[in-house]
Amino acid sequence: MRRAALAALLLASAGCLPELPEGKKNPWAVTPPKAPTDIRKIPHTFSLSLTANRRADSVRMDALATGQVRTRGETVSSMKSWHAKLKLDAPAFAVRHSSAGVILFGTGLSPERDRRPDDVRSVLEQRPWTFSRKKGQDAVSLLAGLGIGVEDVRWVVLSSLEPEQAGMADAFPEATVVVSRREWEWRKGRLKPSDKGWALSPEALEAALGPRLMLVDLSDKPAFGPFENGLDLLSDGSLILVALPGRTPGTLGLWANLDEGPVLMTGSAAYVLDNYLDLALPVKGRFDDLEEYWRSLYCIRAAMKGVPRLVVVPGNDLSPLRLSGRKDVPVHTRK
């Protein structure tokens, strides 16, 4: 109770904390590294091969807005004002595959408060990263509104083990839950004694998921477009996992070859579209490895250049879907 009360107090007071003095540089700002010169070039035939190599009869997708992340603008993008108070998305994506059933990419925020802990230190340091959601806004409730029950979900792919990505990882009893082995081991290495028993720790997830947990290693997988490693999840050319390390070492993105064209969900690899469109970096503390994060952004940009019809959706920003005119990927939220 004390922790919840403290978090609520800090969240309520976050907008009242002192601003940066006028003209003073943000102490958490990051200097961009040099541009990588060895990003893979996309073959001219790559775009055509996406359709030719897909062997699924139908692949459709819905976006689920499961809550919000509250932060300051410059926390996620150097293109945004430090003084801007943002409400970012916390989405999950439901892919409906004609033969494999329902596949989730991310699960969004959990209705259980201890699974979406506010980062108290980030608020005190003026880099707030706090969560909010409405009753009935979780993925299970939103899926039910689409006629999809928890037993209908066959796969859950987690971009990372961040609370807004994995909050409900164990809510789907028939699903195989996919996590990058690199992400898993990194998280285990960061566990503190105080984390014991936390529902999203590797230890707790392993106990809850049992044999349904699938750890994948992309390091020996073939390249996919500009990405150094890609894994064809269903072996039919419809859904390809790509390694996008940086925010966390094991961050995964999902390339979906939908009926109406490809969509790349970056998951934790990008917060907002500024990150890859303008190469605008977040502040210190919002990524694990700057060089890897920077390189992943360049890979995403290369994919957009090589496949002009590709729609890229960042991990906390659904605006590209809303602006793209892609009516085949509706965004669902609580009514």
Contacts in CASP RR format, 6 or more apart in sequence:
PFRMAT RR
TARGET T0000
AUTHOR 0000-0000-0000
METHOD contacts of the structure
MODEL  1
MRRAALAALLLASAGCLPELPEGKKNPWAVTPPKAPTDIRKIPHTFSLSL
TANRRADSVRMDALATGQVRTRGETVSSMKSWHAKLKLDAPAFAVRHSSA
GVILFGTGLSPERDRRPDDVRSVLEQRPWTFSRKKGQDAVSLLAGLGIGV
EDVRWVVLSSLEPEQAGMADAFPEATVVVSRREWEWRKGRLKPSDKGWAL
SPEALEAALGPRLMLVDLSDKPAFGPFENGLDLLSDGSLILVALPGRTPG
TLGLWANLDEGPVLMTGSAAYVLDNYLDLALPVKGRFDDLEEYWRSLYCI
RAAMKGVPRLVVVPGNDLSPLRLSGRKDVPVHTRK
3 117 0 8 1.000
4 113 0 8 1.000
6 120 0 8 1.000
7 117 0 8 1.000
7 118 0 8 1.000
7 120 0 8 1.000
7 130 0 8 1.000
10 118 0 8 1.000
10 120 0 8 1.000
10 123 0 8 1.000
10 124 0 8 1.000
10 130 0 8 1.000
11 70 0 8 1.000
11 118 0 8 1.000
11 123 0 8 1.000
11 128 0 8 1.000
11 130 0 8 1.000
11 132 0 8 1.000
14 70 0 8 1.000
14 123 0 8 1.000
14 128 0 8 1.000
14 130 0 8 1.000
15 85 0 8 1.000
17 123 0 8 1.000
17 126 0 8 1.000
18 126 0 8 1.000
19 82 0 8 1.000
19 83 0 8 1.000
20 26 0 8 1.000
20 82 0 8 1.000
20 83 0 8 1.000
20 126 0 8 1.000
26 74 0 8 1.000
26 82 0 8 1.000
26 283 0 8 1.000
28 75 0 8 1.000
28 125 0 8 1.000
28 127 0 8 1.000
28 283 0 8 1.000
28 284 0 8 1.000
28 285 0 8 1.000
29 74 0 8 1.000
29 78 0 8 1.000
29 283 0 8 1.000
29 284 0 8 1.000
30 78 0 8 1.000
30 281 0 8 1.000
30 282 0 8 1.000
30 283 0 8 1.000
30 284 0 8 1.000
30 290 0 8 1.000
32 279 0 8 1.000
32 281 0 8 1.000
32 294 0 8 1.000
33 290 0 8 1.000
33 291 0 8 1.000
33 294 0 8 1.000
35 298 0 8 1.000
36 294 0 8 1.000
36 295 0 8 1.000
36 298 0 8 1.000
39 226 0 8 1.000
39 295 0 8 1.000
39 298 0 8 1.000
39 299 0 8 1.000
39 302 0 8 1.000
40 223 0 8 1.000
40 225 0 8 1.000
40 226 0 8 1.000
40 227 0 8 1.000
40 228 0 8 1.000
40 299 0 8 1.000
40 302 0 8 1.000
41 226 0 8 1.000
41 302 0 8 1.000
42 225 0 8 1.000
42 226 0 8 1.000
42 302 0 8 1.000
42 303 0 8 1.000
42 305 0 8 1.000
42 306 0 8 1.000
42 307 0 8 1.000
43 225 0 8 1.000
46 225 0 8 1.000
46 306 0 8 1.000
46 307 0 8 1.000
47 306 0 8 1.000
47 307 0 8 1.000
47 309 0 8 1.000
50 257 0 8 1.000
50 261 0 8 1.000
50 262 0 8 1.000
50 307 0 8 1.000
51 257 0 8 1.000
53 237 0 8 1.000
54 236 0 8 1.000
54 237 0 8 1.000
54 238 0 8 1.000
54 257 0 8 1.000
55 236 0 8 1.000
55 237 0 8 1.000
55 238 0 8 1.000
56 97 0 8 1.000
56 98 0 8 1.000
56 99 0 8 1.000
56 100 0 8 1.000
56 234 0 8 1.000
56 236 0 8 1.000
56 237 0 8 1.000
56 238 0 8 1.000
57 98 0 8 1.000
57 99 0 8 1.000
58 96 0 8 1.000
58 97 0 8 1.000
58 98 0 8 1.000
58 259 0 8 1.000
59 95 0 8 1.000
59 96 0 8 1.000
59 97 0 8 1.000
59 98 0 8 1.000
59 238 0 8 1.000
59 239 0 8 1.000
59 256 0 8 1.000
59 257 0 8 1.000
59 258 0 8 1.000
59 259 0 8 1.000
60 95 0 8 1.000
60 96 0 8 1.000
60 258 0 8 1.000
60 259 0 8 1.000
60 328 0 8 1.000
61 93 0 8 1.000
61 94 0 8 1.000
61 95 0 8 1.000
61 96 0 8 1.000
61 256 0 8 1.000
61 258 0 8 1.000
61 263 0 8 1.000
61 328 0 8 1.000
61 329 0 8 1.000
62 93 0 8 1.000
62 94 0 8 1.000
62 96 0 8 1.000
62 146 0 8 1.000
62 329 0 8 1.000
62 330 0 8 1.000
62 331 0 8 1.000
62 332 0 8 1.000
63 91 0 8 1.000
63 92 0 8 1.000
63 93 0 8 1.000
63 94 0 8 1.000
63 313 0 8 1.000
63 318 0 8 1.000
63 321 0 8 1.000
63 329 0 8 1.000
63 330 0 8 1.000
63 331 0 8 1.000
63 332 0 8 1.000
64 91 0 8 1.000
64 92 0 8 1.000
64 93 0 8 1.000
64 94 0 8 1.000
64 108 0 8 1.000
64 139 0 8 1.000
64 142 0 8 1.000
64 143 0 8 1.000
64 331 0 8 1.000
64 332 0 8 1.000
64 333 0 8 1.000
65 89 0 8 1.000
65 90 0 8 1.000
65 91 0 8 1.000
65 137 0 8 1.000
65 142 0 8 1.000
65 318 0 8 1.000
65 331 0 8 1.000
65 332 0 8 1.000
65 333 0 8 1.000
66 90 0 8 1.000
66 91 0 8 1.000
66 92 0 8 1.000
66 107 0 8 1.000
66 108 0 8 1.000
66 109 0 8 1.000
66 133 0 8 1.000
66 137 0 8 1.000
66 138 0 8 1.000
66 139 0 8 1.000
66 142 0 8 1.000
66 164 0 8 1.000
67 89 0 8 1.000
67 90 0 8 1.000
67 108 0 8 1.000
67 109 0 8 1.000
67 131 0 8 1.000
67 132 0 8 1.000
67 133 0 8 1.000
67 134 0 8 1.000
67 137 0 8 1.000
68 87 0 8 1.000
68 88 0 8 1.000
68 89 0 8 1.000
68 90 0 8 1.000
68 131 0 8 1.000
68 132 0 8 1.000
68 133 0 8 1.000
69 87 0 8 1.000
69 88 0 8 1.000
69 89 0 8 1.000
69 90 0 8 1.000
69 129 0 8 1.000
69 130 0 8 1.000
69 131 0 8 1.000
69 164 0 8 1.000
69 316 0 8 1.000
70 85 0 8 1.000
70 86 0 8 1.000
70 87 0 8 1.000
70 88 0 8 1.000
70 128 0 8 1.000
70 129 0 8 1.000
70 130 0 8 1.000
70 131 0 8 1.000
70 132 0 8 1.000
71 85 0 8 1.000
71 86 0 8 1.000
71 88 0 8 1.000
71 127 0 8 1.000
71 128 0 8 1.000
71 129 0 8 1.000
71 130 0 8 1.000
72 82 0 8 1.000
72 83 0 8 1.000
72 84 0 8 1.000
72 85 0 8 1.000
72 86 0 8 1.000
72 126 0 8 1.000
72 127 0 8 1.000
72 128 0 8 1.000
73 80 0 8 1.000
73 81 0 8 1.000
73 82 0 8 1.000
73 84 0 8 1.000
73 85 0 8 1.000
73 86 0 8 1.000
74 80 0 8 1.000
74 81 0 8 1.000
74 82 0 8 1.000
74 84 0 8 1.000
74 283 0 8 1.000
75 86 0 8 1.000
75 127 0 8 1.000
75 128 0 8 1.000
75 129 0 8 1.000
75 282 0 8 1.000
75 283 0 8 1.000
75 286 0 8 1.000
76 86 0 8 1.000
76 88 0 8 1.000
76 271 0 8 1.000
76 272 0 8 1.000
76 274 0 8 1.000
76 275 0 8 1.000
76 282 0 8 1.000
76 286 0 8 1.000
76 316 0 8 1.000
77 271 0 8 1.000
77 272 0 8 1.000
77 274 0 8 1.000
77 275 0 8 1.000
77 278 0 8 1.000
77 280 0 8 1.000
77 281 0 8 1.000
77 282 0 8 1.000
78 274 0 8 1.000
78 280 0 8 1.000
78 281 0 8 1.000
78 282 0 8 1.000
79 274 0 8 1.000
79 278 0 8 1.000
79 280 0 8 1.000
80 86 0 8 1.000
80 272 0 8 1.000
80 274 0 8 1.000
80 280 0 8 1.000
87 132 0 8 1.000
88 271 0 8 1.000
88 272 0 8 1.000
88 316 0 8 1.000
88 317 0 8 1.000
89 315 0 8 1.000
89 316 0 8 1.000
89 317 0 8 1.000
89 318 0 8 1.000
90 108 0 8 1.000
90 109 0 8 1.000
90 131 0 8 1.000
90 133 0 8 1.000
90 164 0 8 1.000
90 316 0 8 1.000
91 108 0 8 1.000
91 313 0 8 1.000
91 315 0 8 1.000
91 316 0 8 1.000
91 318 0 8 1.000
91 331 0 8 1.000
92 104 0 8 1.000
92 105 0 8 1.000
92 106 0 8 1.000
92 107 0 8 1.000
92 108 0 8 1.000
92 139 0 8 1.000
93 104 0 8 1.000
93 105 0 8 1.000
93 106 0 8 1.000
93 254 0 8 1.000
93 256 0 8 1.000
93 265 0 8 1.000
93 313 0 8 1.000
94 102 0 8 1.000
94 103 0 8 1.000
94 104 0 8 1.000
94 139 0 8 1.000
94 143 0 8 1.000
94 146 0 8 1.000
94 148 0 8 1.000
94 153 0 8 1.000
95 102 0 8 1.000
95 103 0 8 1.000
95 104 0 8 1.000
95 105 0 8 1.000
95 239 0 8 1.000
95 256 0 8 1.000
96 102 0 8 1.000
97 103 0 8 1.000
97 234 0 8 1.000
97 238 0 8 1.000
97 239 0 8 1.000
99 236 0 8 1.000
100 154 0 8 1.000
100 155 0 8 1.000
100 234 0 8 1.000
101 152 0 8 1.000
101 154 0 8 1.000
102 143 0 8 1.000
102 148 0 8 1.000
102 152 0 8 1.000
102 153 0 8 1.000
102 154 0 8 1.000
102 155 0 8 1.000
103 153 0 8 1.000
103 154 0 8 1.000
103 155 0 8 1.000
103 156 0 8 1.000
103 157 0 8 1.000
103 233 0 8 1.000
103 239 0 8 1.000
104 139 0 8 1.000
104 153 0 8 1.000
104 155 0 8 1.000
104 156 0 8 1.000
104 157 0 8 1.000
104 172 0 8 1.000
104 175 0 8 1.000
105 157 0 8 1.000
105 159 0 8 1.000
105 253 0 8 1.000
105 254 0 8 1.000
105 256 0 8 1.000
105 265 0 8 1.000
105 267 0 8 1.000
106 156 0 8 1.000
106 157 0 8 1.000
106 158 0 8 1.000
106 159 0 8 1.000
106 165 0 8 1.000
106 166 0 8 1.000
106 267 0 8 1.000
107 139 0 8 1.000
107 156 0 8 1.000
107 158 0 8 1.000
107 165 0 8 1.000
107 166 0 8 1.000
107 167 0 8 1.000
107 168 0 8 1.000
107 169 0 8 1.000
107 171 0 8 1.000
107 172 0 8 1.000
108 138 0 8 1.000
108 139 0 8 1.000
108 164 0 8 1.000
108 165 0 8 1.000
108 166 0 8 1.000
108 167 0 8 1.000
108 168 0 8 1.000
109 115 0 8 1.000
109 116 0 8 1.000
109 131 0 8 1.000
109 133 0 8 1.000
109 137 0 8 1.000
109 138 0 8 1.000
109 163 0 8 1.000
109 164 0 8 1.000
109 167 0 8 1.000
109 168 0 8 1.000
110 116 0 8 1.000
110 138 0 8 1.000
110 163 0 8 1.000
110 167 0 8 1.000
110 168 0 8 1.000
111 133 0 8 1.000
111 135 0 8 1.000
111 136 0 8 1.000
111 138 0 8 1.000
112 199 0 8 1.000
114 198 0 8 1.000
114 199 0 8 1.000
115 163 0 8 1.000
115 167 0 8 1.000
115 168 0 8 1.000
115 199 0 8 1.000
115 200 0 8 1.000
116 131 0 8 1.000
116 133 0 8 1.000
116 163 0 8 1.000
116 164 0 8 1.000
116 167 0 8 1.000
117 163 0 8 1.000
118 129 0 8 1.000
118 130 0 8 1.000
118 131 0 8 1.000
119 128 0 8 1.000
119 129 0 8 1.000
119 130 0 8 1.000
122 128 0 8 1.000
122 129 0 8 1.000
122 130 0 8 1.000
123 129 0 8 1.000
123 130 0 8 1.000
127 283 0 8 1.000
127 285 0 8 1.000
127 286 0 8 1.000
129 286 0 8 1.000
131 163 0 8 1.000
131 164 0 8 1.000
134 334 0 8 1.000
135 334 0 8 1.000
136 142 0 8 1.000
136 334 0 8 1.000
137 333 0 8 1.000
137 334 0 8 1.000
138 168 0 8 1.000
139 168 0 8 1.000
139 171 0 8 1.000
140 149 0 8 1.000
140 150 0 8 1.000
140 168 0 8 1.000
140 171 0 8 1.000
141 334 0 8 1.000
142 332 0 8 1.000
142 333 0 8 1.000
142 334 0 8 1.000
143 149 0 8 1.000
143 150 0 8 1.000
143 152 0 8 1.000
143 153 0 8 1.000
145 332 0 8 1.000
146 332 0 8 1.000
150 171 0 8 1.000
150 172 0 8 1.000
150 173 0 8 1.000
150 174 0 8 1.000
151 172 0 8 1.000
151 173 0 8 1.000
151 174 0 8 1.000
152 174 0 8 1.000
153 172 0 8 1.000
153 174 0 8 1.000
153 175 0 8 1.000
154 174 0 8 1.000
154 175 0 8 1.000
154 176 0 8 1.000
155 175 0 8 1.000
155 176 0 8 1.000
155 177 0 8 1.000
155 178 0 8 1.000
155 233 0 8 1.000
156 169 0 8 1.000
156 172 0 8 1.000
156 175 0 8 1.000
156 176 0 8 1.000
156 177 0 8 1.000
156 178 0 8 1.000
157 178 0 8 1.000
157 233 0 8 1.000
157 241 0 8 1.000
157 252 0 8 1.000
157 254 0 8 1.000
158 165 0 8 1.000
158 166 0 8 1.000
158 169 0 8 1.000
158 177 0 8 1.000
158 178 0 8 1.000
158 179 0 8 1.000
158 183 0 8 1.000
158 252 0 8 1.000
159 165 0 8 1.000
159 251 0 8 1.000
159 252 0 8 1.000
159 253 0 8 1.000
159 254 0 8 1.000
159 265 0 8 1.000
159 266 0 8 1.000
159 267 0 8 1.000
159 268 0 8 1.000
159 269 0 8 1.000
159 315 0 8 1.000
160 166 0 8 1.000
160 180 0 8 1.000
160 183 0 8 1.000
160 247 0 8 1.000
160 248 0 8 1.000
160 250 0 8 1.000
160 251 0 8 1.000
160 252 0 8 1.000
160 267 0 8 1.000
160 268 0 8 1.000
161 169 0 8 1.000
161 179 0 8 1.000
161 183 0 8 1.000
161 184 0 8 1.000
161 187 0 8 1.000
161 200 0 8 1.000
161 202 0 8 1.000
161 205 0 8 1.000
161 248 0 8 1.000
162 247 0 8 1.000
162 248 0 8 1.000
162 268 0 8 1.000
163 200 0 8 1.000
164 316 0 8 1.000
165 267 0 8 1.000
165 268 0 8 1.000
165 315 0 8 1.000
166 200 0 8 1.000
167 200 0 8 1.000
169 177 0 8 1.000
169 200 0 8 1.000
169 205 0 8 1.000
169 208 0 8 1.000
169 209 0 8 1.000
170 177 0 8 1.000
170 199 0 8 1.000
170 205 0 8 1.000
170 208 0 8 1.000
170 209 0 8 1.000
175 212 0 8 1.000
176 212 0 8 1.000
176 214 0 8 1.000
177 205 0 8 1.000
177 209 0 8 1.000
177 212 0 8 1.000
177 213 0 8 1.000
177 214 0 8 1.000
178 214 0 8 1.000
178 216 0 8 1.000
178 233 0 8 1.000
178 241 0 8 1.000
178 252 0 8 1.000
179 213 0 8 1.000
179 214 0 8 1.000
179 215 0 8 1.000
179 216 0 8 1.000
180 215 0 8 1.000
180 216 0 8 1.000
180 217 0 8 1.000
180 218 0 8 1.000
180 243 0 8 1.000
180 250 0 8 1.000
180 251 0 8 1.000
180 252 0 8 1.000
181 215 0 8 1.000
181 216 0 8 1.000
181 217 0 8 1.000
182 217 0 8 1.000
182 219 0 8 1.000
182 245 0 8 1.000
182 249 0 8 1.000
182 250 0 8 1.000
183 248 0 8 1.000
183 249 0 8 1.000
183 250 0 8 1.000
183 251 0 8 1.000
183 252 0 8 1.000
184 202 0 8 1.000
184 215 0 8 1.000
186 248 0 8 1.000
186 249 0 8 1.000
186 250 0 8 1.000
186 288 0 8 1.000
187 201 0 8 1.000
187 202 0 8 1.000
187 248 0 8 1.000
188 202 0 8 1.000
188 203 0 8 1.000
191 201 0 8 1.000
191 202 0 8 1.000
191 203 0 8 1.000
195 201 0 8 1.000
196 203 0 8 1.000
197 203 0 8 1.000
197 204 0 8 1.000
198 204 0 8 1.000
199 205 0 8 1.000
199 208 0 8 1.000
205 213 0 8 1.000
206 213 0 8 1.000
216 231 0 8 1.000
216 241 0 8 1.000
218 229 0 8 1.000
218 230 0 8 1.000
218 231 0 8 1.000
218 241 0 8 1.000
218 242 0 8 1.000
218 243 0 8 1.000
218 252 0 8 1.000
219 229 0 8 1.000
219 243 0 8 1.000
220 229 0 8 1.000
221 229 0 8 1.000
221 230 0 8 1.000
221 231 0 8 1.000
222 229 0 8 1.000
222 230 0 8 1.000
223 229 0 8 1.000
223 230 0 8 1.000
224 230 0 8 1.000
224 240 0 8 1.000
224 242 0 8 1.000
224 255 0 8 1.000
225 302 0 8 1.000
225 303 0 8 1.000
226 299 0 8 1.000
226 302 0 8 1.000
226 303 0 8 1.000
226 306 0 8 1.000
227 242 0 8 1.000
227 243 0 8 1.000
227 244 0 8 1.000
227 299 0 8 1.000
227 303 0 8 1.000
228 243 0 8 1.000
228 299 0 8 1.000
229 242 0 8 1.000
229 243 0 8 1.000
230 240 0 8 1.000
230 241 0 8 1.000
230 242 0 8 1.000
230 243 0 8 1.000
231 240 0 8 1.000
231 241 0 8 1.000
231 242 0 8 1.000
232 239 0 8 1.000
232 240 0 8 1.000
233 239 0 8 1.000
233 240 0 8 1.000
233 241 0 8 1.000
237 257 0 8 1.000
238 256 0 8 1.000
238 257 0 8 1.000
239 254 0 8 1.000
239 255 0 8 1.000
239 256 0 8 1.000
239 257 0 8 1.000
240 254 0 8 1.000
240 255 0 8 1.000
240 257 0 8 1.000
241 252 0 8 1.000
241 253 0 8 1.000
241 254 0 8 1.000
241 255 0 8 1.000
242 252 0 8 1.000
242 253 0 8 1.000
242 254 0 8 1.000
242 255 0 8 1.000
242 264 0 8 1.000
242 299 0 8 1.000
243 250 0 8 1.000
243 251 0 8 1.000
243 252 0 8 1.000
243 253 0 8 1.000
244 251 0 8 1.000
244 252 0 8 1.000
244 253 0 8 1.000
244 266 0 8 1.000
244 267 0 8 1.000
244 268 0 8 1.000
244 269 0 8 1.000
244 296 0 8 1.000
244 299 0 8 1.000
244 300 0 8 1.000
245 251 0 8 1.000
245 269 0 8 1.000
245 289 0 8 1.000
245 292 0 8 1.000
245 293 0 8 1.000
245 296 0 8 1.000
246 269 0 8 1.000
246 287 0 8 1.000
246 288 0 8 1.000
246 289 0 8 1.000
246 290 0 8 1.000
246 292 0 8 1.000
246 293 0 8 1.000
246 296 0 8 1.000
247 268 0 8 1.000
247 269 0 8 1.000
247 286 0 8 1.000
247 287 0 8 1.000
247 288 0 8 1.000
247 293 0 8 1.000
248 268 0 8 1.000
248 288 0 8 1.000
249 288 0 8 1.000
249 289 0 8 1.000
249 292 0 8 1.000
251 267 0 8 1.000
251 268 0 8 1.000
251 269 0 8 1.000
251 296 0 8 1.000
252 267 0 8 1.000
253 264 0 8 1.000
253 265 0 8 1.000
253 266 0 8 1.000
253 267 0 8 1.000
253 269 0 8 1.000
254 264 0 8 1.000
254 265 0 8 1.000
254 267 0 8 1.000
255 262 0 8 1.000
255 263 0 8 1.000
255 264 0 8 1.000
256 262 0 8 1.000
256 263 0 8 1.000
256 264 0 8 1.000
256 265 0 8 1.000
258 328 0 8 1.000
258 329 0 8 1.000
259 328 0 8 1.000
260 326 0 8 1.000
260 328 0 8 1.000
261 309 0 8 1.000
261 310 0 8 1.000
261 311 0 8 1.000
262 307 0 8 1.000
262 309 0 8 1.000
262 310 0 8 1.000
262 311 0 8 1.000
263 310 0 8 1.000
263 311 0 8 1.000
263 312 0 8 1.000
263 313 0 8 1.000
263 326 0 8 1.000
263 329 0 8 1.000
264 300 0 8 1.000
264 303 0 8 1.000
264 310 0 8 1.000
264 311 0 8 1.000
264 312 0 8 1.000
264 313 0 8 1.000
265 313 0 8 1.000
265 315 0 8 1.000
266 276 0 8 1.000
266 300 0 8 1.000
266 312 0 8 1.000
266 313 0 8 1.000
266 314 0 8 1.000
266 315 0 8 1.000
267 314 0 8 1.000
267 315 0 8 1.000
268 315 0 8 1.000
269 293 0 8 1.000
269 296 0 8 1.000
269 297 0 8 1.000
269 300 0 8 1.000
269 314 0 8 1.000
269 315 0 8 1.000
270 276 0 8 1.000
270 296 0 8 1.000
270 297 0 8 1.000
270 300 0 8 1.000
270 312 0 8 1.000
270 314 0 8 1.000
270 315 0 8 1.000
270 317 0 8 1.000
271 282 0 8 1.000
271 286 0 8 1.000
271 314 0 8 1.000
271 315 0 8 1.000
271 316 0 8 1.000
271 317 0 8 1.000
272 314 0 8 1.000
272 316 0 8 1.000
272 317 0 8 1.000
273 312 0 8 1.000
273 314 0 8 1.000
273 317 0 8 1.000
273 319 0 8 1.000
273 320 0 8 1.000
274 280 0 8 1.000
275 281 0 8 1.000
275 282 0 8 1.000
275 297 0 8 1.000
275 314 0 8 1.000
276 297 0 8 1.000
276 300 0 8 1.000
276 301 0 8 1.000
276 304 0 8 1.000
276 312 0 8 1.000
276 314 0 8 1.000
277 301 0 8 1.000
279 294 0 8 1.000
279 297 0 8 1.000
279 298 0 8 1.000
279 301 0 8 1.000
281 290 0 8 1.000
281 293 0 8 1.000
281 294 0 8 1.000
287 293 0 8 1.000
300 312 0 8 1.000
303 310 0 8 1.000
303 312 0 8 1.000
304 310 0 8 1.000
304 312 0 8 1.000
311 320 0 8 1.000
311 321 0 8 1.000
311 324 0 8 1.000
311 326 0 8 1.000
311 329 0 8 1.000
312 320 0 8 1.000
313 320 0 8 1.000
313 321 0 8 1.000
314 320 0 8 1.000
318 331 0 8 1.000
321 329 0 8 1.000
321 331 0 8 1.000
322 331 0 8 1.000
END
